C-alpha cells in the first residue's frame, strides 16, 4: 500500500517533469537559436558551435527596437497608473458612498464588459481619424485608460471593509477624498497590486489596437514592432529569435522575481471576478 | 445654502464618478452603438457620403463563403481548445497537488508562458514548427516518425494554432484549478476515506462538484478568449494570415482584414455585431447550463 503510494508520487513527479520540459523547450530553443550565426540554423546541431551576440547587436542597433521597447513601457505605465487611480476611486465610490443612481451607474459600467474589443476598434479608428489621434501616443493609450473589470474588482474589495473605519475617519475630520486615499486604499493593497500587474501585462502585450492605430515605425509598440520586423526578416530565424528573446526574457526575469505575488494575484482577480 | 450630510456624500460621489463615467460613455458605450450604426451604412471616409444600406450587410454575410469559413473555424478553435485547456489544466493541477517537492517551482514553470507576449511566443513556435529545420520535426525524425507540415497544411494548421494557444494559457488554468482544489476542506476527504471512499470516487463525489464554480468561470473565460482569437493566428502564419487556404481564418482576423486592409468598415462592423451576439449568447447559455449550485 505504502510502496504503491510512493510509486504514484514518483509517477506524478515524472509526468510533471515531462510537462515542464514541453513548457521550457521553446524558450530554450529560442535562446539557443538567437546565439547562432545564420548558416548554423541548418546544421541540425542543438547547441551553437560558434555562439555569437551579433544577432542581438543587429536587432538592437539595426532596428527601432529600443524605441518600440520605450513606447510599450510608456503606454503600459501610463495606462496602469490611470487604471489604478480611477478604477479604485470608482470602485470605492460604488461600494462605500450612498447616492441616487448608484446601481444604474454600476450596471452601466459593468455592461461594457460584454463588448468585445473587435467591436470597438472600428469606431475607435473612425473617432481617431476625425480627432487626429492616429499614430499618436494618446491614440495608443486611450482604450486602456480605465477598465470595467478593475472597477468591479475594486468594488468587491472595498465592500468587504467594515464601515466603522470610514465613519471614524470622517469624525477625525478627513475629507471625502482623504477617507478614500488614506483609509480605503491602503487596505486594498493586495487587490491593487494584482490589478496593476494585470493591467500592465495586458497593455504591454496588446496587439490588435496598436497594429491599427500605429502607422510609422517610430510609433510601434513592442508586439507590433516584433511582428512586422519578423515578417520582413524572412528565414533569418536567428534574428527573429534574438528579437523574441529581447521581448520575452525581461518579462520572464520580472516574473521569476515576483512569481508568488503574480500567481496569487491571478487567484485573487480570477476568483473574485 | 448648507448641505445635509447625505447630500454632501452624494455630491462627492458624483465628483468621483464624473471622469470614469465620461470615459465609459464616450469610449465604450457610444462606440458600441456606433458599431451597430456603421453596420447599416456603406462606409466612406467622408461622413456625408456614407450610404444607408439597412440590413444589406447582414444579408451579404449569409452568402459570404469567407465569413462562413471564419465562423466555422472560430467554433472549431473553441471546441478543440477549451476542453483541451481544461482537461490538461485539471490534470496538471491534480498532479501538482499530489507532489510535495518543488511545487512552487513547477507552478512557476507552467505559468511562465502566460505572462510572455503572445506575438513573440507565436514567432518562437512558428520556428519550432517550421517544416524544414524546425525542432519539432527534428525530434520526430529522431524517434523515427515522419516529419509533418504543421502550419503549412490546411488540415493540420488549425489544431496546431490551437496547441500554441493551449500551451500559453495552460498555466493560468492550472493556477485557477489549484486554488479551487486548495479551497476544498481537507475534512471532506478524511470523512469520505473513513466511509471507505477512495481514488476516483473521491474525485467524482467531492472534488468535481466542489470545483464547479471554478469550472464554470474557466469555461466562460476560455470560450470568450477562443472566440476572439487573433494575435496567434496572425503571427503563426504571418505571410499568409488565416491560411493556408483560409484554414486558420477566425472572425476577429476577418474583421481586421475587412476593415483595415479592404476598408469595408461598414461590412466589417456587421461581422463585429455577429461576434458580439455570439459571445453574449454563449456566455448566457453556459452560465445557465453550468451553474448548478453546490450547497454545503
Boltz contact constraints between the chains, C-beta under 6 A:
constraints:
  - contact:
      token1: [A, 12]
      token2: [B, 95]
      max_distance: 6.0
  - contact:
      token1: [A, 12]
      token2: [B, 98]
      max_distance: 6.0
  - contact:
      token1: [A, 12]
      token2: [B, 99]
      max_distance: 6.0
  - contact:
      token1: [A, 13]
      token2: [B, 99]
      max_distance: 6.0
  - contact:
      token1: [A, 15]
      token2: [B, 95]
      max_distance: 6.0
  - contact:
      token1: [A, 16]
      token2: [B, 95]
      max_distance: 6.0
  - contact:
      token1: [A, 16]
      token2: [B, 106]
      max_distance: 6.0
  - contact:
      token1: [A, 20]
      token2: [B, 109]
      max_distance: 6.0
  - contact:
      token1: [A, 23]
      token2: [B, 109]
      max_distance: 6.0
  - contact:
      token1: [A, 23]
      token2: [B, 110]
      max_distance: 6.0
  - contact:
      token1: [A, 26]
      token2: [B, 124]
      max_distance: 6.0
  - contact:
      token1: [A, 26]
      token2: [B, 128]
      max_distance: 6.0
  - contact:
      token1: [A, 29]
      token2: [B, 135]
      max_distance: 6.0
  - contact:
      token1: [A, 30]
      token2: [B, 124]
      max_distance: 6.0
  - contact:
      token1: [A, 42]
      token2: [B, 133]
      max_distance: 6.0
  - contact:
      token1: [A, 86]
      token2: [B, 20]
      max_distance: 6.0
  - contact:
      token1: [A, 89]
      token2: [B, 16]
      max_distance: 6.0
  - contact:
      token1: [A, 90]
      token2: [B, 17]
      max_distance: 6.0
  - contact:
      token1: [A, 90]
      token2: [B, 20]
      max_distance: 6.0
  - contact:
      token1: [A, 93]
      token2: [B, 13]
      max_distance: 6.0
  - contact:
      token1: [A, 93]
      token2: [B, 16]
      max_distance: 6.0
  - contact:
      token1: [A, 93]
      token2: [B, 17]
      max_distance: 6.0
  - contact:
      token1: [A, 97]
      token2: [B, 9]
      max_distance: 6.0
  - contact:
      token1: [A, 97]
      token2: [B, 13]
      max_distance: 6.0
  - contact:
      token1: [A, 99]
      token2: [B, 10]
      max_distance: 6.0
  - contact:
      token1: [A, 99]
      token2: [B, 13]
      max_distance: 6.0
  - contact:
      token1: [A, 109]
      token2: [B, 24]
      max_distance: 6.0
  - contact:
      token1: [A, 112]
      token2: [B, 24]
      max_distance: 6.0
  - contact:
      token1: [A, 112]
      token2: [B, 28]
      max_distance: 6.0
  - contact:
      token1: [A, 114]
      token2: [B, 280]
      max_distance: 6.0
  - contact:
      token1: [A, 115]
      token2: [B, 32]
      max_distance: 6.0
  - contact:
      token1: [A, 116]
      token2: [B, 228]
      max_distance: 6.0
  - contact:
      token1: [A, 116]
      token2: [B, 275]
      max_distance: 6.0
  - contact:
      token1: [A, 116]
      token2: [B, 279]
      max_distance: 6.0
  - contact:
      token1: [A, 118]
      token2: [B, 252]
      max_distance: 6.0
  - contact:
      token1: [A, 118]
      token2: [B, 255]
      max_distance: 6.0
  - contact:
      token1: [A, 118]
      token2: [B, 272]
      max_distance: 6.0
  - contact:
      token1: [A, 118]
      token2: [B, 275]
      max_distance: 6.0
  - contact:
      token1: [A, 119]
      token2: [B, 35]
      max_distance: 6.0
  - contact:
      token1: [A, 119]
      token2: [B, 272]
      max_distance: 6.0
  - contact:
      token1: [A, 119]
      token2: [B, 276]
      max_distance: 6.0
  - contact:
      token1: [A, 120]
      token2: [B, 31]
      max_distance: 6.0
  - contact:
      token1: [A, 122]
      token2: [B, 35]
      max_distance: 6.0
  - contact:
      token1: [A, 122]
      token2: [B, 259]
      max_distance: 6.0
  - contact:
      token1: [A, 122]
      token2: [B, 265]
      max_distance: 6.0
  - contact:
      token1: [A, 122]
      token2: [B, 268]
      max_distance: 6.0
  - contact:
      token1: [A, 122]
      token2: [B, 269]
      max_distance: 6.0
  - contact:
      token1: [A, 123]
      token2: [B, 31]
      max_distance: 6.0
  - contact:
      token1: [A, 123]
      token2: [B, 34]
      max_distance: 6.0
  - contact:
      token1: [A, 123]
      token2: [B, 35]
      max_distance: 6.0
  - contact:
      token1: [A, 146]
      token2: [B, 20]
      max_distance: 6.0
  - contact:
      token1: [A, 146]
      token2: [B, 23]
      max_distance: 6.0
  - contact:
      token1: [A, 176]
      token2: [B, 12]
      max_distance: 6.0
  - contact:
      token1: [A, 201]
      token2: [B, 115]
      max_distance: 6.0
  - contact:
      token1: [A, 205]
      token2: [B, 117]
      max_distance: 6.0
  - contact:
      token1: [A, 205]
      token2: [B, 118]
      max_distance: 6.0
  - contact:
      token1: [A, 207]
      token2: [B, 119]
      max_distance: 6.0
  - contact:
      token1: [A, 207]
      token2: [B, 231]
      max_distance: 6.0
  - contact:
      token1: [A, 208]
      token2: [B, 230]
      max_distance: 6.0
  - contact:
      token1: [A, 212]
      token2: [B, 260]
      max_distance: 6.0
  - contact:
      token1: [A, 223]
      token2: [B, 117]
      max_distance: 6.0
  - contact:
      token1: [A, 223]
      token2: [B, 119]
      max_distance: 6.0
  - contact:
      token1: [A, 226]
      token2: [B, 119]
      max_distance: 6.0
  - contact:
      token1: [A, 226]
      token2: [B, 120]
      max_distance: 6.0
  - contact:
      token1: [A, 227]
      token2: [B, 119]
      max_distance: 6.0
  - contact:
      token1: [A, 227]
      token2: [B, 235]
      max_distance: 6.0
  - contact:
      token1: [A, 230]
      token2: [B, 123]
      max_distance: 6.0
  - contact:
      token1: [A, 231]
      token2: [B, 238]
      max_distance: 6.0
  - contact:
      token1: [A, 237]
      token2: [B, 127]
      max_distance: 6.0
  - contact:
      token1: [A, 240]
      token2: [B, 123]
      max_distance: 6.0
  - contact:
      token1: [A, 244]
      token2: [B, 120]
      max_distance: 6.0
  - contact:
      token1: [A, 244]
      token2: [B, 123]
      max_distance: 6.0
  - contact:
      token1: [A, 244]
      token2: [B, 124]
      max_distance: 6.0
  - contact:
      token1: [A, 247]
      token2: [B, 117]
      max_distance: 6.0
  - contact:
      token1: [A, 247]
      token2: [B, 120]
      max_distance: 6.0
  - contact:
      token1: [A, 248]
      token2: [B, 116]
      max_distance: 6.0
  - contact:
      token1: [A, 248]
      token2: [B, 120]
      max_distance: 6.0
  - contact:
      token1: [A, 251]
      token2: [B, 115]
      max_distance: 6.0
  - contact:
      token1: [A, 251]
      token2: [B, 116]
      max_distance: 6.0
  - contact:
      token1: [A, 255]
      token2: [B, 115]
      max_distance: 6.0
  - contact:
      token1: [A, 259]
      token2: [B, 108]
      max_distance: 6.0
  - contact:
      token1: [A, 263]
      token2: [B, 111]
      max_distance: 6.0
  - contact:
      token1: [A, 263]
      token2: [B, 175]
      max_distance: 6.0
  - contact:
      token1: [A, 266]
      token2: [B, 175]
      max_distance: 6.0
  - contact:
      token1: [A, 267]
      token2: [B, 179]
      max_distance: 6.0
  - contact:
      token1: [A, 270]
      token2: [B, 176]
      max_distance: 6.0
